Amino acid sequence: MAAMDLLGRRWALRILWELRDGPLGARALRERCDEMSSSVLYDRLRELNNAGLVIQTTNETYALTATGTSLGKALRPLDEWAVAWIESGHRSSG
């Protein structure tokens, strides 16, 4: 259940998703995540780091660990489902 608690936290999945194609700096992550507050970004990065999903590289960027990458692979079917769902005409009303 701890994994679901972590991944259910606001922005956690989005950060992991944005790191799927390679390392990003904090500023780039904030921009890709609709300008979330920097305090929330750093809280989530710390939590994801403590969980072994994200590391901070020597050049101050953030990257997925092997475990984080494997989680991304596990989430791909959900992304494919979501794309098909949107294409079928279902859209968020908010």
HELIX and SHEET records of a PDB file:
HELIX    1   1 ALA A    2  LEU A    7  1                                   6    
HELIX    2   2 ALA A   12  GLU A   18  1                                   7    
HELIX    3   3 ALA A   26  ARG A   32  1                                   7    
HELIX    4   4 SER A   38  ASN A   50  1                                  13    
HELIX    5   5 ALA A   66  GLU A   87  1                                  22    
SHEET    1   A 3 LEU A  24  GLY A  25  0                                        
SHEET    2   A 3 THR A  61  LEU A  64 -1                                        
SHEET    3   A 3 VAL A  54  GLN A  56 -1                                        
END                                                                             
